[in-house]
Amino acid sequence: MRVLGIETSCDETGVAVYDTTLGLLADALHSQVAMHQEYGGVVPELASRDHVRRVVPLTERVLREAGLGLADLHGIAYTQGPGLAGALLVGASVATSLAYALGIPAVGVHHLEGHLLSPLLGQPRPAFPFVALLVSGGHSQLFDVGGVGRYRLLGDTLDDAAGEAFDKTSKLLGLPYPGGPALAHLAERGTPGAVKLPRPMLASGDLDFSFSGLKTAVLTLARREAGAATPDSLPEARKADIALEFQNAIVDVLVAKAFAALDETGRQRLVVAGGVGANRELRARLLRIAASRGCEVFFPDVSLCTDNGAMIALVGALRLADAKASDYAFAVRPRWELTTVSAATVDSENPARGA
């Protein structure tokens, strides 16, 4: 089965073709970072208009790279939510219209389910069940994953997610958009122990997260050191010290909660997904501790940590067994809890072959 996946939830247009026998055949992505940089964040209307311009050329490109024509597709998947309503509508309308014209099924996919299952695109591929640490711009969550669509929430973010805290702290320090990668890069030049920041909810006794207070602690520290000047006027070396300590605080909490979730569930496999999952320090720390504990950690390829069409095509392939060729009505879901997603009719041990 060959599935076209279309991702347009926010500021990246992703299109890919996934084959349940051969794997990922082609993947293309257009990032809107350059367009949104001058605004310091995503402008929803501009994002939607850019998706309109990009989605058809990207679709033509991935089909060409895969050596396929439209008639070779068996289904089309699109991101139904969560995300920006206007951006979601672009992908949903293109996907369902194309599916209708071809007489093949179209299926809406949960954006976070795409991230959570994206490690299935790599090798080795994690087997169910496992614990998933989902860390993106708007989410810091832990799930016990029993199979496709079988997600039990273990811990959630109470305010700012890890990625959100990265972006806000980066902006506070005067770093360019997008903030997360810029702050992580600056942290590489910091001096360990030069400053001290709190580890929020590290000893809370539960698996929830809260990073708003950490961002406030950075603001308080930076203002105190800057005096009458603004925090972004601090010397670059001091900014690097703050960036390093901030990153270490985030990683300390994420790592501690992730392994606590493994202990609570008795699982031996941890999957890490989402944009923050590309952070080098987080990956290194998780791998090092997992090796000492005798458990496994799985990550998607760094290129698949951000939003992409490959993860949408994959989940679409897993879910097309439940889709009908006549289901062409669609509605987007800007707010959509992952725990409300239904289980798919697939073989949990061999999900690609079960699709």
LINPEKA-V756878 format. One record per pair of residues at least 6 apart in sequence whose ideal C-beta (glycine too) atoms are under 7 Angstrom apart, sorted by the first residue. I is the first residue (numbers start at 1). J is the second residue. D is the distance in Angstrom with one decimal. If there is no record, write none. Layout:
# LINPEKA-V756878
I&J&D  I&J&D
This chain:
# LINPEKA-V756878
1&20&4.5  1&74&4.7  1&75&6.9  1&317&5.9  1&320&6.8  1&355&5.9  2&17&6.2  2&19&5.0  2&68&6.8  2&72&6.0  2&73&5.5  2&74&5.4  3&18&5.1  3&74&6.5  3&75&4.8  3&76&6.9  3&77&5.7  3&313&4.9  3&316&4.7  3&317&4.5  3&320&6.5  4&17&5.6  4&59&7.0  4&73&5.4  4&76&4.7  4&313&6.4  5&15&6.9  5&16&4.8  5&18&6.4  5&77&4.7  5&309&4.4  5&310&6.5  5&312&3.6  5&313&2.7  5&316&5.6  6&15&5.6  6&55&6.4  6&78&4.5  6&91&4.5  6&94&6.4  6&95&5.0  6&309&6.0  6&312&6.5  7&14&3.8  7&79&4.9  7&91&6.6  7&307&5.5  7&308&6.1  7&309&4.7  7&312&4.7  8&51&4.5  8&55&6.6  8&79&6.2  8&87&5.0  8&88&6.4  8&90&4.9  8&91&3.5  9&79&4.7  9&83&3.0  9&84&6.8  9&87&6.1  9&88&6.0  9&111&4.8  9&307&6.2  10&42&6.2  10&47&6.5  10&83&5.5  10&84&5.8  10&87&6.1  10&307&6.3  11&32&4.2  11&36&6.0  11&42&4.7  11&47&5.1  12&29&6.0  12&30&6.8  12&31&5.1  12&32&6.6  12&306&6.4  12&307&4.5  13&30&4.6  13&51&5.2  13&54&4.1  13&55&5.7  13&58&6.0  14&29&4.8  14&307&5.9  14&308&4.2  14&309&3.5  15&28&5.4  15&55&6.7  15&58&4.1  15&59&5.2  15&62&5.1  15&309&4.3  16&24&6.4  16&26&6.4  16&27&4.1  16&62&6.0  16&308&6.8  16&309&3.7  16&310&4.1  16&313&4.6  17&25&4.5  17&26&5.0  17&62&5.3  17&63&6.8  17&66&4.6  17&68&6.5  17&313&6.4  18&24&5.5  18&25&6.8  18&310&6.6  18&313&3.7  18&314&5.3  18&317&5.4  19&25&5.3  20&317&5.2  20&352&4.9  20&353&6.5  20&355&4.8  24&121&5.8  24&310&5.4  25&66&4.0  26&62&4.1  26&65&4.0  26&66&4.0  27&62&6.7  27&308&6.6  27&309&6.3  27&310&4.7  28&58&4.8  28&61&5.1  28&62&5.0  29&308&5.6  30&54&4.7  30&58&6.3  32&47&6.0  32&50&5.4  33&178&6.0  35&46&6.2  35&50&6.4  36&42&5.2  36&43&6.1  36&177&6.6  37&176&6.7  37&177&5.0  40&171&6.4  40&177&5.5  41&177&6.6  44&84&4.8  44&86&5.8  44&87&6.9  45&86&6.8  47&84&6.1  47&87&5.1  48&84&7.0  48&86&3.6  48&87&5.0  48&90&5.9  51&87&5.6  51&90&4.1  51&91&6.8  52&90&5.6  55&90&6.3  55&91&6.6  55&94&5.3  63&69&6.7  63&70&7.0  70&102&5.9  73&102&6.6  73&104&6.1  74&104&6.0  75&104&5.4  75&105&4.7  75&107&6.6  75&316&6.2  75&320&4.5  75&323&6.7  76&95&4.7  76&98&5.9  76&99&4.6  76&104&6.7  76&106&4.9  77&107&5.2  77&109&5.1  77&312&5.1  77&313&5.7  77&315&6.5  77&316&2.3  78&91&4.5  78&92&5.2  78&95&3.6  78&106&6.9  78&108&6.1  78&109&6.7  78&312&6.8  79&88&6.3  79&91&5.6  79&109&5.7  79&111&5.0  79&312&5.6  80&88&6.8  80&92&6.4  80&108&3.0  80&109&6.1  80&110&6.9  80&332&5.8  80&333&5.5  81&88&6.0  81&110&6.8  81&111&6.5  81&332&5.6  81&333&3.2  81&334&5.7  81&336&4.1  82&111&5.9  82&333&6.5  82&334&5.7  82&335&5.5  82&336&4.7  83&111&5.8  83&334&6.2  84&334&6.8  85&332&6.0  85&334&4.6  88&332&3.8  88&334&6.6  89&332&5.6  92&108&6.8  92&330&4.8  92&332&5.4  95&106&5.3  96&106&4.6  96&328&5.1  96&330&4.9  99&105&6.4  99&106&3.6  99&328&6.6  100&328&4.7  103&325&6.1  104&325&6.2  105&320&5.7  105&323&3.9  105&324&6.3  105&325&5.1  105&327&6.8  106&328&6.3  107&316&5.2  107&319&5.3  107&320&5.7  107&323&4.5  108&330&6.4  109&312&5.1  109&315&4.7  109&316&5.6  110&336&6.1  110&338&5.9  110&341&5.1  112&134&6.2  112&139&6.5  112&338&4.8  113&315&5.5  113&338&6.2  113&341&5.9  114&311&3.5  114&312&5.1  114&315&5.1  115&134&6.1  115&136&6.5  115&273&4.4  115&274&5.0  115&311&6.2  116&132&5.1  116&134&5.7  116&143&6.9  116&145&7.0  116&273&5.4  117&311&6.8  117&314&6.3  117&315&5.8  118&273&5.4  118&300&4.0  118&304&5.1  118&311&4.2  119&125&6.9  119&126&5.5  119&271&5.2  119&273&6.5  119&298&4.4  119&299&6.3  119&300&4.9  120&314&6.2  120&351&6.3  121&300&6.4  121&304&6.3  121&310&5.9  121&314&5.8  122&300&6.2  122&301&5.8  126&269&5.4  126&271&5.4  126&298&4.3  127&349&6.7  128&145&6.4  128&146&6.3  128&147&4.9  128&348&4.7  129&145&5.9  129&146&4.9  129&267&6.2  130&145&5.4  130&267&5.8  130&269&3.8  130&270&6.5  130&271&5.2  131&142&6.5  131&144&6.0  131&261&4.8  131&262&5.4  131&265&5.8  131&267&4.9  131&270&5.2  132&143&4.5  132&145&5.1  132&271&4.5  132&273&6.6  133&142&5.8  133&254&6.6  133&258&4.7  133&270&6.5  133&272&4.8  134&141&4.6  134&143&6.7  134&273&5.7  134&274&5.2  135&162&5.0  135&163&6.5  135&254&6.4  135&274&4.5  135&276&3.8  135&277&5.8  136&161&6.9  136&163&5.3  136&274&3.5  136&275&4.9  136&276&6.4  137&161&6.7  137&163&3.8  137&164&5.8  137&167&6.7  137&275&6.0  138&161&5.4  138&164&6.2  139&157&6.5  139&161&5.2  139&274&6.8  140&157&4.1  140&161&4.3  140&162&4.7  140&209&4.3  141&153&6.6  141&155&6.6  141&156&5.3  141&157&6.7  142&154&4.2  142&155&4.1  142&207&5.2  142&257&6.4  142&258&6.8  142&261&4.7  143&151&4.8  143&152&6.4  143&153&6.0  143&154&6.2  144&152&4.3  144&154&5.7  144&265&5.0  145&151&5.8  147&343&6.6  147&348&4.0  148&318&5.2  148&343&6.6  148&344&4.3  148&346&5.2  148&348&6.8  148&351&6.1  149&341&5.4  149&342&5.3  149&343&3.6  149&344&4.8  150&343&5.3  151&338&5.6  151&339&5.6  151&341&6.8  153&339&5.2  154&207&4.9  154&261&5.2  155&206&6.6  155&207&2.8  155&208&4.9  155&209&6.5  155&257&6.1  155&261&6.8  156&208&5.8  157&209&4.5  157&210&6.9  158&208&5.7  158&209&6.8  158&210&4.5  159&210&5.4  159&211&7.0  159&212&3.9  160&168&6.9  160&211&4.5  160&212&4.3  160&215&6.1  161&211&6.8  162&211&5.9  162&250&5.4  162&254&6.4  162&276&5.0  163&180&5.8  163&275&5.5  163&276&4.9  165&211&3.8  165&214&6.0  165&215&5.0  165&250&6.8  166&179&5.8  166&180&3.9  166&183&5.6  166&276&7.0  167&178&6.7  167&179&3.8  167&180&5.8  168&215&5.2  169&183&6.3  169&215&5.4  169&218&5.1  169&246&5.6  170&179&2.7  170&180&6.7  170&182&5.4  170&183&4.3  171&179&5.7  172&218&6.4  172&219&5.9  172&222&6.5  172&231&5.6  173&222&7.0  173&231&6.5  173&232&5.9  173&239&5.0  173&242&6.8  173&243&6.9  174&232&2.8  175&182&4.2  175&183&5.9  175&186&6.5  176&182&5.4  180&275&6.6  180&276&6.8  183&243&5.0  183&247&6.9  184&247&6.2  184&279&5.7  186&239&6.2  186&240&5.2  186&243&4.3  187&240&6.7  187&243&4.1  187&244&4.2  187&247&4.5  189&240&4.2  190&240&4.0  190&241&4.6  190&243&5.7  190&244&2.8  191&241&5.3  192&244&6.7  194&241&3.9  195&221&6.5  195&241&5.2  195&242&5.7  195&245&4.8  196&245&6.7  197&214&6.3  197&217&5.2  197&218&6.7  197&245&5.0  197&246&6.1  197&249&4.9  198&213&6.8  198&214&6.3  198&217&5.6  198&249&6.9  199&249&5.3  199&252&5.1  199&253&5.5  200&210&5.0  200&211&6.2  200&213&5.0  200&214&5.3  200&253&6.5  201&208&6.3  201&209&6.4  201&210&5.1  201&253&6.7  202&252&6.6  202&253&5.5  202&256&5.9  207&257&5.3  207&260&6.2  207&261&5.5  209&253&6.6  209&257&6.8  211&250&6.8  214&246&7.0  214&249&5.7  218&242&6.2  218&246&5.8  219&231&6.9  221&242&6.7  222&231&3.4  222&234&6.2  222&242&6.6  223&231&5.8  225&234&6.1  225&238&6.6  226&233&5.8  226&234&5.6  247&281&5.9  251&281&5.2  251&282&5.0  251&285&5.6  254&282&6.2  255&285&5.2  255&286&6.0  255&289&6.5  258&270&5.9  258&286&6.8  259&289&6.4  262&270&6.0  262&295&6.3  268&295&4.7  268&296&6.5  269&295&6.8  269&296&4.9  269&298&6.8  270&290&6.8  270&295&6.7  270&297&4.8  271&298&4.9  272&286&6.5  272&297&6.5  272&299&5.3  273&300&5.9  274&305&6.6  275&305&5.5  275&306&5.3  276&282&6.7  277&299&5.9  277&300&7.0  277&305&4.9  278&302&4.9  278&305&3.9  283&299&6.2  286&297&5.0  287&297&5.7  290&296&6.5  290&297&4.5  304&310&5.9  304&311&6.4  317&355&4.1  318&344&5.3  318&346&5.1  318&351&5.5  318&355&4.9  319&344&4.8  320&355&6.3  321&344&6.9  321&345&4.6  321&346&6.5  321&355&6.4  322&344&6.2  322&345&5.5  346&354&3.8  346&355&5.9  347&353&6.4  347&354&3.0
